[in-house]
């Protein structure tokens, strides 16, 4: 590989702001902030609004559109017998 043309690939921390969940991974992305971890390491910090720990799909709290008053079922019943032109 050529020297000096590749971005720095290092450990970074992604922090879910909704619940404080931290993910340590490797990335080439640049960050403005840093975080000091419990073990003394300091690394770039990326703040997230949602992660797999807080997203409704992954936590099982997502609501189905069908459970909202039966709108989908009423639509299907209303237009079931119509054919496309």
C-alpha positions in Angstrom: 0.0 0.0 0.0 1.1 3.5 -0.7 2.1 5.6 2.3 0.2 8.7 3.2 -2.9 8.2 1.1 -5.1 6.2 3.4 -7.2 7.7 6.3 -6.4 6.7 9.9 -8.3 3.5 10.9 -8.7 3.6 14.7 -11.0 2.7 17.6 -14.0 5.0 18.0 -16.9 5.2 20.4 -20.6 5.6 19.3 -22.8 6.8 22.2 -26.6 6.4 22.1 -27.8 9.6 23.7 -31.2 8.2 24.6 -30.0 5.5 27.0 -26.2 5.9 27.3 -25.3 2.7 25.4 -21.8 2.7 24.1 -20.4 0.8 21.1 -16.7 0.6 20.6 -15.7 -0.2 17.0 -13.2 0.8 14.4 -13.7 3.6 11.8 -12.0 6.2 9.6 -14.6 8.9 10.3 -13.4 12.1 11.9 -14.9 13.3 15.1 -14.9 16.7 16.9 -15.3 15.3 20.4 -13.5 12.7 22.4 -14.5 10.5 25.4 -12.4 9.0 28.2 -13.5 5.5 29.0 -13.4 3.7 32.3 -10.2 1.9 31.4 -8.4 5.1 30.7 -8.5 5.1 26.9 -9.4 8.3 25.1 -11.0 7.9 21.7 -13.2 9.9 19.2 -16.9 10.2 20.2 -19.9 10.0 17.8 -23.3 10.8 19.3 -26.3 8.9 18.0 -30.0 9.6 18.6 -30.9 5.9 18.0 -29.1 2.6 18.1 -30.1 -1.0 18.1 -30.5 -0.7 21.9 -33.2 2.1 21.6 -34.8 1.6 18.2 -38.4 0.4 18.5 -37.9 -2.3 15.8 -35.1 -4.0 17.7 -36.6 -3.5 21.2 -39.9 -5.0 20.2 -42.0 -1.9 21.0 -42.8 -1.0 17.4 -46.5 -0.6 16.7 -48.0 -2.1 13.6 -50.0 0.1 11.3 -52.7 -2.6 11.2 -53.4 -2.2 15.0 -54.3 1.5 14.6 -58.0 1.2 14.4 -58.2 -1.3 11.5 -57.5 1.3 8.8 -55.7 -1.1 6.6 -58.4 -3.7 6.9 -61.1 -1.2 6.1 -59.1 0.0 3.0 -58.7 -3.6 1.8 -62.4 -4.3 2.3 -63.5 -1.2 0.5 -61.3 -1.7 -2.6 -61.0 -5.5 -2.7 -63.5 -5.9 -5.6 -62.2 -3.2 -7.8 -60.0 -4.0 -10.8 -57.1 -1.9 -12.2 -57.8 -0.1 -15.5 
